């Protein structure tokens, strides 16, 4: 009995509690009869036993559930192991296929690399051949360029020499032309100077003859002037004398003659007509049809 209680601690605890309660009741109700106490103890024992039985049933149910759960767990673990085994197998197959694919790809890569290497060697050989041809062409082109440059330099040298000769001849021609032009310019200037000098000399001679011509006319008029008897002012008077060929007087008029009396003016006009014919100029080109003469009475001889 006690071993059963040890297997079910809950029942043991309840049993202890009930016994303590019974003892307490016994101390409190000591005046009850022994029969009543025994009855109560028997009922209590039955109750404890029933509780122990219920507890055992609960434990059995619990154990069944645990067994069922353990079985379910084992089945799940088995399914998991089988699933993992399938997964590992599938992964192994996958790895195997991947390895086969990798090997195939590696083989393809190796073949491709081999082809590329062969193509690379072929291209290198072609490039080497092309460069050799280019070098040959370049050397030939440089040779031709050098020959052309030498020819060009020779032609330029000949051209410069020819140009130098042409420039020398041109310079000589230009210098000769400059000398000729300078000589002509010198002659022209000398001729112009001679002409100027001659013209100046002629002009001086004409000016001298003109002055002598006008002075002769003026003096002849003044010699023929007779001062009027009446007194009065006798100012200087401007005369305009119109003459014809041979010194014939055609007309006499007065310009400025401020303050002169009619008698004074009449005496001047008579003097002009008395001077006819007027003196001739030393050069026919100096003849003037209209003469402007300033008459000054103080110049009378």
HUJO-V914445 format. One record per residue. N is the residue number from 1. SS is DSSP state (~ for helix, > for strand, _ for the rest). PHI is phi in radians with two decimals (999 if undefined). Layout:
n=(N:N)
ss=(SS:SS)
phi=(PHI:PHI)
//
This chain:
n=(1:2:3:4:5:6:7:8:9:10:11:12:13:14:15:16:17:18:19:20:21:22:23:24:25:26:27:28:29:30:31:32:33:34:35:36:37:38:39:40:41:42:43:44:45:46:47:48:49:50:51:52:53:54:55:56:57:58:59:60:61:62:63:64:65:66:67:68:69:70:71:72:73:74:75:76:77:78:79:80:81:82:83:84:85:86:87:88:89:90:91:92:93:94:95:96:97:98:99:100:101:102:103:104:105:106:107:108:109:110:111:112:113:114:115:116:117:118:119:120:121:122:123:124:125:126:127:128:129:130:131:132:133:134:135:136:137:138:139:140:141:142:143:144:145:146:147:148:149:150:151:152:153:154:155:156:157:158:159:160:161:162:163:164:165:166:167:168:169:170:171:172:173:174:175:176:177:178:179:180:181:182:183:184:185:186:187:188:189:190:191:192:193:194:195:196:197:198:199:200:201:202:203:204:205:206:207:208:209:210:211:212:213:214:215:216:217:218:219:220:221:222:223:224:225:226:227:228:229:230:231:232:233:234:235:236:237:238:239:240:241:242:243:244:245:246:247:248:249:250:251:252:253:254:255:256:257:258:259:260:261:262:263:264:265:266:267:268:269:270:271:272:273:274:275:276:277:278:279:280:281:282:283:284:285:286:287:288:289:290:291:292:293:294:295:296:297:298:299:300:301)
ss=(_:~:~:~:~:~:~:_:~:~:~:~:~:~:~:~:~:~:~:~:~:~:~:~:~:~:~:~:_:_:_:_:_:~:~:~:~:~:~:~:~:~:~:~:~:~:~:~:~:~:~:~:~:~:~:~:~:~:~:~:~:~:~:~:~:~:~:~:~:~:~:~:~:~:~:~:~:~:~:~:~:~:~:~:~:~:~:~:~:~:~:~:~:~:~:~:~:~:~:~:~:~:~:~:~:~:~:~:~:~:~:~:~:~:~:~:~:~:~:~:~:~:~:~:~:~:~:~:~:~:~:~:~:~:~:~:~:~:~:~:~:~:~:~:~:~:~:~:~:~:~:~:~:~:~:~:~:~:~:~:~:~:~:~:~:~:~:~:~:~:~:~:~:~:~:~:~:~:~:~:~:~:~:~:~:~:~:~:~:~:~:~:~:~:~:~:~:~:~:~:~:~:~:~:~:~:~:~:~:~:~:~:~:~:~:~:~:~:~:~:~:~:~:_:_:_:_:_:_:_:_:_:_:_:_:_:>:>:>:>:>:>:>:_:~:~:~:_:>:>:>:>:>:>:_:_:_:_:_:_:_:~:~:~:~:~:~:~:~:~:~:~:~:~:_:_:_:_:_:_:_:_:_:~:~:~:_:_:_:>:>:>:>:>:>:_:~:~:~:_:_)
phi=(999:-1.16:-1.15:-1.14:-1.14:-1.17:-1.23:-2.19:-1.04:-1.08:-1.11:-1.10:-1.09:-1.06:-1.12:-1.09:-1.06:-1.12:-1.14:-1.12:-1.12:-1.16:-1.07:-1.09:-1.10:-1.12:-1.19:-1.29:-1.85:-1.23:-1.48:-1.23:-1.42:-1.15:-1.18:-1.08:-1.17:-1.16:-1.10:-1.14:-1.17:-1.14:-1.10:-1.16:-1.14:-1.09:-1.10:-1.12:-1.11:-1.12:-1.12:-1.12:-1.13:-1.10:-1.15:-1.08:-1.09:-1.06:-1.13:-1.10:-1.07:-1.09:-1.14:-1.09:-1.07:-1.14:-1.14:-1.14:-1.12:-1.13:-1.10:-1.10:-1.10:-1.12:-1.10:-1.12:-1.13:-1.12:-1.08:-1.13:-1.11:-1.13:-1.10:-1.10:-1.11:-1.10:-1.09:-1.10:-1.12:-1.11:-1.14:-1.11:-1.10:-1.11:-1.09:-1.10:-1.12:-1.10:-1.14:-1.12:-1.13:-1.10:-1.11:-1.12:-1.13:-1.10:-1.13:-1.09:-1.08:-1.10:-1.12:-1.11:-1.10:-1.12:-1.09:-1.07:-1.11:-1.12:-1.12:-1.09:-1.10:-1.11:-1.13:-1.09:-1.13:-1.11:-1.13:-1.11:-1.13:-1.11:-1.12:-1.08:-1.11:-1.11:-1.09:-1.08:-1.11:-1.12:-1.09:-1.15:-1.13:-1.12:-1.11:-1.11:-1.12:-1.13:-1.09:-1.12:-1.15:-1.10:-1.12:-1.11:-1.09:-1.12:-1.12:-1.12:-1.09:-1.11:-1.15:-1.11:-1.12:-1.10:-1.15:-1.10:-1.10:-1.10:-1.13:-1.12:-1.09:-1.12:-1.10:-1.08:-1.09:-1.10:-1.12:-1.11:-1.14:-1.10:-1.08:-1.09:-1.11:-1.11:-1.10:-1.12:-1.11:-1.10:-1.10:-1.09:-1.12:-1.10:-1.11:-1.07:-1.09:-1.09:-1.14:-1.11:-1.07:-1.14:-1.12:-1.10:-1.10:-1.07:-1.14:-1.09:-1.12:-1.12:-1.06:-1.15:-1.15:-1.13:-1.08:-1.13:-1.09:-1.19:-1.12:-1.11:-1.10:-1.09:-1.13:-1.17:-1.12:-1.14:-1.19:-1.53:-1.49:-2.04:-1.15:-1.16:-1.21:-1.22:-1.36:2.30:-1.32:-2.20:-1.37:-1.26:-2.23:-1.55:-1.99:-2.05:-1.92:-1.81:-2.07:-1.95:-1.00:1.42:1.47:-1.30:-1.42:-1.77:-2.86:-2.34:-2.45:-1.89:-1.76:-1.29:-2.70:-1.23:1.57:-1.35:-1.41:-1.02:-1.13:-1.11:-1.16:-1.09:-1.14:-1.19:-1.06:-1.09:-1.13:-1.09:-1.17:-1.15:-1.34:-1.27:-1.31:-1.18:-1.02:-1.52:-1.29:-1.14:-2.31:-0.96:-1.22:-1.55:-1.10:-2.12:-1.22:-1.93:-2.04:-1.92:-2.20:-1.69:-1.57:-2.14:-1.10:-1.22:-1.57:-1.08:-1.34)
//
